[in-house]
């Protein structure tokens, strides 16, 4: 199906599972697509209604003139409005740029209306370039400058090769990542159009949504890999400390940036737990909400 964002951008949206099942909404990261969530969709569709969409310029969503954190928030609100009934609650999950999307939309009416709980995976709210560990250099202006140029490069990625998989594993995954998972990530990343990859790299380099974290009032869990070079654990700890209702912070040993692919069972079980806690008894939650409104 399609959702139309505030500026007219048409977003590709997929819905898997029964219409009356508890809803889970998945927002992928930079250079990825709905294919990134294959393991979660496979495991959760049925007990849940799983909604996944392609960010603008990624997958089957066309590129748009505007690339900004505001556009990410607009797109998420459009997806929520198109797939959820008024007042319907869902567990919202964001990986990397998808997590940044959720933080950018934290104060938006659409997110507040629909967010029963949130899972932030391998993400950051600011200082992404300065704190990246992709380059094995001492922190400072030199590392920041080179990192900015590397991540913002418009060089075509070309076909997936043994060398490109080795580079991708180093930059985005843990050293013990299974070869089939490295292969899957490489195919997804290499399929991202060069223009979208470069345009969004500039947005992420200037990202600053830390002030919005306090607006994310839904119960929130945070997950990061211990060897994440793109958004190291310092980001997750900073986010967890700023959240109004942080329920957990998990640092997965030996896992890199691609947590939903590298540790699919853990991420899936984390989503299941949030669904069970926050969506399993909608009637009870509705009663509590009504009582709170009456007070």
Beta strands, then each sheet from edge to edge (+ up, - down):
strand 1: 2-4
strand 2: 10-16
strand 3: 22-27
strand 4: 48-53
strand 5: 90-95
strand 6: 115-121
strand 7: 219-225
strand 8: 246-252
sheet 1: 1+ 2- 4+ 3+ 5+ 6+ 7+ 8+
end
